[in-house]
């Protein structure tokens, strides 16, 4: 027998019972549990589970029960910290997805962004005159001596030492003796010929 009387009070028949919240008076005069889940307005979008004197609203992943348990509400995962680093979080019903920044792509689950290793995916990057080094969201070319970066830094170009010498520019540690780099005259008494990554001198007769 469920004894969930709140109190007795006088009645014409002698007494009557007032039941606790979540219970109702049966025809036999005892208090019995109310099955709130029989009301289809409970826990819409989830699963209603009856409990003694109440009920529990069990929602699917990505949803939370409303304050009164009448329905399951979408959880805004994007409001939580740590979502979609290196990207933009887009809330969806019951879940979320990441729009990743350039140089990143969604993980296998689609719930985070991971760096794209451009050097591993394209071994030809920087292959001419340099070495590719991956960086977060991008890559850099580390050019060998005799090569310079392209305007966008995406690959290495042969440095025309001869042209730079004619302009009076720096051509690095090359030339006819002396210390480090600086302004020099290449191939004195001869002609400078540019080659891949270097140069050579064609000397005048004698």
C-alpha positions in Angstrom: 0.0 0.0 0.0 1.3 3.5 -0.9 1.0 5.6 2.2 1.6 9.1 1.0 -0.9 11.1 3.0 -0.1 14.7 3.6 -2.7 15.0 6.4 -6.1 13.9 7.5 -9.0 16.3 7.7 -12.5 15.9 9.1 -15.3 14.9 6.6 -18.9 13.9 6.9 -17.8 10.2 6.7 -15.3 10.7 9.5 -12.1 11.7 7.7 -10.5 12.1 4.3 -6.9 12.0 3.0 -5.0 14.7 1.1 -2.2 13.0 -0.9 1.3 14.3 -1.5 2.3 15.9 -4.7 2.6 13.3 -7.5 0.0 11.0 -5.9 -3.7 10.8 -6.1 -6.5 9.4 -4.0 -7.7 6.0 -5.2 -11.3 4.6 -4.9 -10.1 2.6 -1.9 -9.1 5.7 0.0 -5.4 5.3 -0.4 -2.8 7.4 -2.2 -1.3 6.0 -5.4 1.4 7.3 -7.7 0.3 9.4 -10.7 1.8 8.3 -14.0 2.8 11.7 -15.4 4.1 10.0 -18.5 0.6 9.1 -19.5 0.3 12.8 -20.4 1.7 13.0 -24.0 2.6 16.6 -23.4 5.4 15.5 -21.1 9.0 15.4 -22.4 8.3 16.1 -26.0 11.3 15.1 -28.1 12.6 12.8 -25.4 11.7 9.8 -23.3 9.5 10.2 -20.2 10.3 7.9 -17.3 7.8 7.7 -14.5 9.2 7.8 -10.9 7.6 7.6 -7.5 5.8 10.9 -7.0 7.2 12.5 -10.2 8.8 11.8 -13.6 12.1 12.2 -15.3 12.6 13.6 -18.8 15.5 11.8 -20.6 16.7 13.7 -23.6 18.9 12.5 -26.5 22.5 13.8 -26.9 22.6 17.5 -27.7 19.4 18.3 -25.9 18.5 19.4 -22.4 15.1 19.1 -20.6 13.1 22.3 -20.1 12.6 23.6 -16.6 9.2 21.9 -16.3 10.2 18.7 -18.2 7.6 19.3 -20.9 10.1 19.2 -23.8 13.7 18.7 -24.8 15.5 21.8 -25.9 18.5 22.1 -28.2 21.7 22.6 -26.4 23.9 25.4 -27.9 27.3 23.6 -27.9 28.9 26.7 -29.5 28.3 28.5 -26.2 30.7 26.2 -24.5 34.4 27.0 -24.5 37.0 25.0 -26.5 34.8 24.3 -29.5 36.2 24.5 -33.0 39.6 26.0 -32.3 41.0 27.4 -35.6 37.5 27.7 -37.0 33.9 28.9 -36.4 31.3 26.9 -34.5 27.9 26.6 -36.1 25.1 25.3 -33.8 22.8 22.7 -35.3 19.8 20.9 -33.9 21.2 18.4 -31.5 24.8 19.0 -32.5 27.2 21.4 -34.1 29.8 21.6 -36.8 33.0 23.5 -37.5 33.8 25.8 -40.4 37.6 25.6 -40.4 40.0 28.4 -41.1 42.3 28.2 -44.2 45.0 25.6 -43.6 42.8 23.5 -41.4 40.1 20.9 -42.1 37.4 19.2 -40.0 38.5 16.2 -37.9 37.0 12.7 -38.6 34.1 13.5 -36.2 33.7 17.0 -37.7 33.7 18.4 -34.2 37.1 20.1 -34.3 39.6 21.5 -36.8 43.0 20.0 -37.4 46.1 21.4 -39.2 46.7 20.4 -42.8 50.3 19.3 -43.3 50.8 20.8 -46.8 54.4 19.5 -46.9 53.3 15.9 -46.5 50.3 16.2 -48.9 52.4 17.9 -51.6 56.0 16.8 -51.6 56.7 19.0 -54.6 56.2 22.1 -52.5 59.6 24.0 -52.2 61.3 21.0 -53.9 63.1 23.4 -56.3 65.8 25.0 -54.2 64.4 24.6 -50.8 62.8 22.5 -48.0 59.1 22.7 -47.0 58.4 23.2 -43.3 54.8 22.8 -42.0 53.4 25.6 -39.7 50.0 25.8 -38.1 47.6 26.6 -40.9 50.2 27.0 -43.5 53.8 26.2 -44.5 57.1 28.0 -45.3 59.8 27.3 -47.8 63.4 27.4 -46.3 65.4 28.2 -49.4 69.0 27.0 -50.0 71.8 29.4 -50.8 71.4 30.6 -54.4 67.6 30.7 -54.1 65.2 33.3 -52.8 61.5 33.3 -51.8 58.8 34.0 -54.3 56.7 37.1 -53.6 54.1 35.1 -51.7 56.7 32.9 -50.0 55.1 29.8 -51.5 58.1 28.5 -53.3 61.8 29.2 -54.0 63.2 30.9 -57.1 66.7 30.8 -58.5 68.6 34.0 -57.4 70.1 35.7 -60.4 73.4 36.7 -58.8 74.7 38.2 -62.1 71.7 40.5 -62.5 71.9 41.5 -58.8 75.6 42.3 -59.3 74.9 44.5 -62.3 72.3 46.4 -60.2 74.8 46.8 -57.5 72.7 44.8 -55.1 73.6 42.2 -52.4 74.4 38.8 -53.8 75.5 37.1 -50.6 78.8 35.5 -49.8 80.0 35.2 -53.4 82.7 37.0 -55.4 86.4 37.4 -55.4 87.6 37.0 -51.9 86.9 39.0 -48.8 84.6 38.5 -45.8 80.8 38.1 -45.6 78.2 39.3 -48.1 78.0 42.8 -49.4 78.2 44.8 -52.6 80.7 43.2 -54.9 81.7 43.0 -58.5 81.4 39.4 -59.7 83.7 37.9 -62.4 86.1 40.8 -62.8 87.8 40.6 -66.2 85.1 38.2 -67.3 81.4 37.7 -67.8 79.0 36.4 -65.1 76.6 33.6 -66.2 73.7 32.7 -63.9 73.1 29.0 -63.2 70.6 27.1 -61.1 71.3 28.1 -57.5 74.7 29.6 -58.4 76.7 31.4 -61.1 79.9 30.9 -63.1 82.4 33.2 -64.6 83.5 33.1 -68.2 86.9 34.8 -68.2 88.2 37.1 -70.8 91.1 35.8 -72.9 94.4 36.2 -71.1 
